[in-house]
């Protein structure tokens, strides 16, 4: 399917479930060039998506992350992971290494 464009600063392609999950994702992530250099953050906080994704990658549970960043909700973590997934989906990936 072709990606859909939304009237929102962050795009979301149609491979996400329709309805509530997409709306939750769109509503919870924002980017403002005047805050943290435009890095995508959880709305209402200055917590970057990258911090949440790195925390998950380091093995922290959702409860660990929420304990560390008390202003976050479980839905914020889901939104951050969905945003990261969409970002990777949108990127061009190039193989690195020795040339044949």
C-alpha positions in Angstrom: 0.0 0.0 0.0 1.1 3.5 -0.6 1.9 5.6 2.5 -0.8 8.0 3.6 -0.1 11.6 4.4 -1.7 13.2 7.5 -2.2 16.8 8.4 0.3 16.4 11.3 4.0 17.1 11.6 4.8 13.4 11.6 3.7 10.9 8.9 2.4 7.4 9.6 2.2 4.9 6.8 -0.9 2.7 6.4 0.9 -0.5 7.5 -0.2 0.3 11.1 -3.5 -0.9 12.4 -6.3 1.5 11.5 -8.0 3.4 14.2 -7.0 3.8 17.8 -3.3 2.7 17.6 -2.6 5.1 14.7 -4.4 8.0 16.4 -2.5 7.3 19.7 0.8 7.2 17.9 0.1 10.5 16.1 -1.1 12.2 19.2 1.7 11.3 21.5 4.8 12.2 19.4 5.8 15.7 18.4 8.8 17.5 17.0 9.6 21.2 17.4 12.8 22.7 16.0 13.1 24.9 19.1 13.0 22.0 21.5 15.9 19.5 21.6 16.9 20.5 18.1 13.7 19.1 16.6 14.3 15.6 17.9 11.0 13.7 18.2 9.7 13.6 21.8 6.8 12.4 23.8 4.2 15.2 23.8 4.0 17.1 27.1 7.5 16.1 28.0 11.1 16.7 26.8 11.7 12.9 26.7 13.1 12.0 23.2 11.8 8.9 21.4 15.4 7.8 21.2 15.8 7.6 25.0 12.8 5.3 25.2 14.0 3.1 22.3 17.5 2.9 23.8 16.0 1.9 27.2 14.1 -0.9 25.7 17.2 -2.0 23.7 19.1 -2.1 27.0 16.6 -4.5 28.4 14.6 -2.2 30.6 10.9 -3.2 31.0 8.1 -0.8 30.5 7.7 -0.5 34.3 11.4 0.3 34.6 11.1 3.1 32.1 8.0 4.5 33.7 9.7 4.3 37.1 12.6 6.3 35.7 10.5 8.8 33.8 7.3 9.2 35.9 5.6 11.5 33.5 5.4 8.6 30.9 2.6 6.3 30.4 2.6 2.8 28.9 1.0 4.2 25.7 3.9 6.7 25.4 6.3 3.8 25.2 4.2 2.1 22.6 4.1 5.3 20.6 7.9 5.7 20.8 8.4 2.1 19.5 5.9 2.6 16.7 7.6 5.9 15.7 11.0 4.1 15.7 9.5 1.3 13.6 8.1 3.8 11.1 11.4 5.7 10.9 13.3 2.5 10.1 10.6 1.5 7.6 11.0 4.9 5.8 14.8 4.8 5.7 17.0 3.5 3.0 19.3 0.8 4.3 22.7 0.2 2.8 25.0 -2.8 3.4 28.3 -1.9 5.0 31.5 -3.9 4.7 34.0 -5.2 2.3 33.4 -4.8 -1.4 33.6 -8.0 -3.5 
